[in-house]
Amino acid sequence: MIKQIVALLVISIAIILFMSYAQQGVQLLVTAHDWVSHLLTEIFSGGQAGNLARGLIALLSIPILVGLVPALIYWMVKRNWFPYFMQIVWIIWLVQAGALVVMYNATA
């Protein structure tokens, strides 16, 4: 419990100190999501089912791709599966989903 509190404090201080870089990272996630979504508009129809499929694939593809990068590097070095793959995917997904929700509320 103490380790988690200390980790939370250290990460919070790091985010405060490097806020502009964190903002650029979140903007990059949103931009990548928009790019994938735009590419998928050519594949899926404009109906409700097409929009749902496009949004789902766009929302899931970026965190999985970001999680695959360290997993593949780890696999090339150790020849074993990366143990924290799903944790990385969940963290990236939560940050991306949070940024998209905030952007959606700002434009709606």
C-alpha positions in Angstrom: 0.0 0.0 0.0 2.8 2.4 0.9 4.6 1.6 -2.4 1.4 2.4 -4.4 1.0 5.8 -2.6 4.6 6.7 -3.2 4.3 5.7 -6.8 1.1 7.7 -7.2 2.9 10.8 -5.7 6.0 10.4 -7.9 3.9 9.9 -11.0 1.7 12.9 -10.1 4.8 15.1 -9.6 6.3 13.9 -12.9 3.0 14.7 -14.7 3.0 18.2 -13.2 6.6 18.8 -14.1 6.2 17.5 -17.7 2.7 18.7 -18.4 3.4 19.9 -21.9 4.9 16.6 -22.9 2.0 14.7 -21.4 -0.4 17.0 -23.3 1.5 16.3 -26.5 1.2 12.6 -25.9 -2.5 12.7 -25.3 -2.9 14.9 -28.4 -0.9 12.3 -30.4 -3.3 9.5 -29.2 -6.3 11.5 -30.2 -4.7 12.4 -33.6 -3.9 8.7 -34.2 -7.4 7.7 -33.3 -8.8 10.3 -35.7 -6.5 9.1 -38.4 -7.5 5.5 -38.0 -11.1 6.5 -37.9 -10.8 8.5 -41.0 -9.1 5.6 -42.8 -11.9 3.3 -41.8 -14.6 5.6 -43.2 -13.6 4.4 -46.6 -14.1 0.7 -45.6 -17.3 0.9 -43.5 -20.7 2.2 -44.6 -22.1 5.4 -43.2 -24.9 3.6 -41.3 -25.2 3.1 -37.6 -23.6 -0.4 -37.8 -20.7 0.9 -39.9 -20.1 3.8 -37.5 -20.2 1.5 -34.5 -17.7 -0.9 -36.1 -15.4 2.0 -37.2 -15.5 3.5 -33.8 -14.8 0.2 -32.1 -11.9 -0.7 -34.3 -10.4 2.8 -34.0 -10.7 2.8 -30.2 -9.1 -0.6 -29.8 -6.4 -0.5 -32.5 -4.2 2.3 -31.0 -3.8 0.8 -27.5 -3.1 -2.7 -28.9 -0.5 -1.4 -31.3 1.2 0.7 -28.6 1.2 -2.4 -26.3 2.6 -4.6 -29.1 5.8 -2.4 -29.5 7.3 -3.3 -26.1 5.9 -6.8 -26.3 7.7 -7.5 -29.5 10.9 -6.0 -28.2 10.7 -8.1 -25.1 9.9 -11.2 -27.2 13.0 -10.6 -29.4 15.2 -10.3 -26.4 13.8 -12.9 -24.0 11.9 -15.2 -26.4 9.0 -15.1 -23.9 5.7 -13.2 -23.8 5.7 -9.8 -22.3 4.0 -10.1 -18.9 2.5 -6.6 -18.7 1.0 -6.4 -22.2 -2.6 -6.1 -21.1 -1.8 -3.6 -18.3 -0.2 -1.3 -21.0 -3.2 -1.8 -23.3 -5.6 -0.9 -20.5 -3.6 2.2 -19.5 -3.4 3.5 -23.0 -7.1 2.7 -23.6 -8.1 4.6 -20.5 -6.1 7.6 -21.4 -7.3 7.6 -25.0 -11.0 7.0 -24.0 -10.7 9.8 -21.4 -9.3 12.2 -23.9 -11.9 11.3 -26.5 -14.7 11.8 -23.9 -13.3 15.2 -23.0 -13.0 16.2 -26.6 -16.5 15.0 -27.3 -18.0 17.0 -24.5 -16.1 20.1 -25.6 -17.5 19.9 -29.1 -21.0 18.8 -28.2 
